[in-house]
Amino acid sequence: MKKSLCTALMIFLLGTLIGNSKICEAETNTMPQGGYMPYARVVDELPPPDKTDCGASLNLMTAAEDESDSERISSTEYYGWNIVLNKSSRLATAYLHLAQGLIDRAEVIDFSEYQLSYAEFEKVFYACVNDWPQLYYLNSGYRYIVPSPYMSRVEPDYIDCLDLGDYDLFEAAADNIIKESGVRPDMSDYDKAIMLHDELINRIEYDYDALDAYQNAEKIEDDTERENAIAQLDSEYEHIHSAFGALVYGKAVCDGYSKAYQYLLYKVGILSHMATGPGHAWNLVRLDEKWYYTDLTWDDADAWHIYYEFFNMTDAQLIESGHSIDNPYDMPECTATENNYFTKNGGIMSADGDLDNVVEQLKKNSYARVYVTGDIDDTVKITNWYVNNIKIIANKLGMSAGYTYDYIAYNSRREFHLILYRDTLYPLRNISIEIGSTTAMKGEIIIAFYDENDVLVKINQESIDCNEADILRYKYPDAPNHFKKIKYYVWDNNNRLKPLYASATEVY
C-alpha cells in the first residue's frame, strides 16, 4: 500500500576487429567527464515562504514506505541523514524541515529558526539532496540571500519540465529496469549491484549535446542573457540531471546516472549516497556493511563494452583514477576490497605483465579483463607485452594450432580487455544486412557483432551518406557466424556515437 511522502516523513521522524594475429591500436579515451553543475546564487530578495500543506497533492514514495516490498532500504539509514544527526539535533531538525519542503515542492523554504551559518546550511542541503534521488524533480542548486548572520530563506531549484504527476511513470520505469536486470531478492548484494550497474549502462546514453549546450550557456557574461539561455535549455534538457531522465528517457549526465543507480539500489535493499567532485558525481555504495565508490558514468565509456574499472573502488583507487571529493561533509573511509570487481574475479597485475594471471583469466573466458596497477600512462607498454607474449599464452592454453587474438585498451585507463579465440571454434561465412534508414545520416556506420555471451567479437565500419527512407545494404564475406545479435551506430561529424534505428535486418 502506497503512502505519501508526508506519511513517510513521519516514519522517518519516528524512527573489436578480429582476424589471425590482427591487432587494434589503443583507442582514444572517450570517457564522459562529468556534467554535475550545482550552484548557490545570491539574490537581492526572495518571495515569502510557501505555505503548502504537508503532502498536499503527492503520491511519491520514499525508499522506506512500501510495506509490500521488504527489500527497500530504510530512510533512517540514509548516509546524509546520519551525518547531520550525529552532528547536532539542530542540523537534523533543519534537514527534516528541508526534506519536507522539497517533498511539498515549496518555492521558498524558511530556515531562520534554525540559526544556520552558510557552511552549516550547505552541509544540511547537500546531505539531504544527495540522500533523495526519488525527488526526481529536484535539481542541485538553490538561491539565497546573504546570511546576516544566519541563513533565512532559500529557493530550491526544481526541474520545470517534471512535476509530481510524473511519479507513476518514474516508479514504473524503475521497477521495470530492476525486473529486466534479472535481480532477485535471494541474490547477494554484490550480484544485485553489478546487475543493476550493467543494466543501466546498457540503457543510458550520455547526453553530450545537452551538456555542451548548458556549458556554452553558462559562459555567457551578461547575467540576464545567461539566465534566459539556461531557462530555454531547461524546458528540453534539464531532466539529464535527474534519475527521471536516466530511467524514463534513457539520457543523462553523471548526476543523472548516479541518482538512477542510487534509487535502484535503495529499492533492492542497498544503501547508497551521491558523492561529488568538481563537475562530476558518482556513488558511495554499502555492500556487506562496508563502503565502496562506484562511478557508473566512467564505466560507460563506449557503446560496445561495459567496464568495471570504477566498480566498487577504495579511497586509494578513487584518488588514483583522478576523482576528487568535495562533499561539504565527511565521507566514510573506503578501504575494503572484497567486492571490487577485479579482486572478486582475479585479473589484477602490474604493467610489467603476468603470464600466469592472464592464462588463468583466458581459461575462464576467451575475453579477459585485467586491471593494471602501477604506472600505466603509456598504454603501449602493456599492449606490447601482450603481443610479445601471445605465442607463449596460446601454447599454455593448447592453442598452438591456430588462434585469433586482439586487445582493447584506452589511454590512461587501468582496465584492459584481452581476447584470444581458438580459430577452429569460429569459422566464418558470408552474410548480407539490409537496413531501412528512418532519418538522413552522414558519417560512419558501425555494425558490431556480439556472441552468445554478449561479448563483442567483430566491428565493421563503412562511410554513410543517406537520405530518409533510403535502403542500405551491406555484405560481409568475413563476418563471424557465431554472433547472436548486431548493434548499429552512426559516428557523426562530432565524433559521437548515435544509435541507428533499423527497420529491417536480414541475415543469410
Summary of the structure (lengths in Angstrom):
residues: 508
radius of gyration: 24.9
end to end distance: 51.9
largest distance: 79.9
contacts: 1635
relative contact order: 0.11
helix: 36%
strand: 23%
